[in-house]
Amino acid sequence: MSLYQFPRDILTFQDASFEPLHGYARALNLIRRALTPRQKHWAHVSLRVNATGLTTTPIPYQSDLFEMALDFVKHRVIVNTSRGAQWETRLRGQPLSQFWDELNDALAEMKIFPNATEPEYTDAAPFYDAACVEKYWRALSQVDILLRQFRGELRQETSPVQFWAHHFDLAMLWFSGRLVSGQDANDEEQADEQMNFGFSVGDETIREPYFYITAYPLPENFIGSKLPTGAYWHTSGFNGAVMLYKILAASDEPDALLLEFWRSVQKRGEELMRD
């Protein structure tokens, strides 16, 4: 029996708790983006998984550092600085506008002024279901561990395993090391041949949590290649291999199933990219 146990029902983009959680993550993302030095493939914008939730990792401000984190175990946002200052407040479903003001007021008290772009707000009534968030966190934390394991098996360059607040997905890029013909070599977004491995809570394309694998540029004969049990090729909205989260959650060996999905599709993609 596997040590990995994934909750059957987790947060989806259609749940009431998704909107405030999505907003809180975007707020941290915008402040990190405003102050973090640029990194390849937008890695200065993404968040990271830590022991209890999501973190910005240390952000430079003048000669100091500060870090912001969303704690999904005790349901709070926390700010720590390299000078020992700390602030926190409870995640209680407060509107994003209120969360943004509370967070920036706390940073100002610490003499940190990010001057970040404000997130877009909505008028919908917020709702925060701690139990729903905790189940999502259990799934996310295990996917992070497995994605890190998979990353460690790859010899070529990879991105960090990172959380993208905008689409609310955890993902990692793998790079073949080759440049895309006809693209400006200085434009990394368009020039680097790559594959993307990710986990989403769902969207308008697939309306439930799922794992995806995409490739850029799309190799000939990639779509339609043989896939492991439980996976399928998706061609509406985006082209890529998909495994629904519910398939993983129902498995007695979810870690083996997910790793085989990533490994087999990556191997096939790499073979086709070489041809």
Secondary structure, DSSP 8 states (H G I E B T S, - for coil): --S----SS---TTSTTHHHHHHHHHHHHHHHHHHS---GGGTTT-BEE-SSEEE---EEETTEEEEEEEETTTTEEEEEETTS-EEEEE-S---HHHHHHHHHHHHHHTT------------S-----HHHHHHHHHHHHHHHHHHHHHHHH--S-B---EEETTTTEEEEEEEEEEE-TTS-TT-HHHHEEEEEEEEES--SSSSS-EEEEEEES--TT-TT----TTEEEE-SSS-EEEEEHHHHHT-SSHHHHHHHHHHHHHHHHHHHHH-
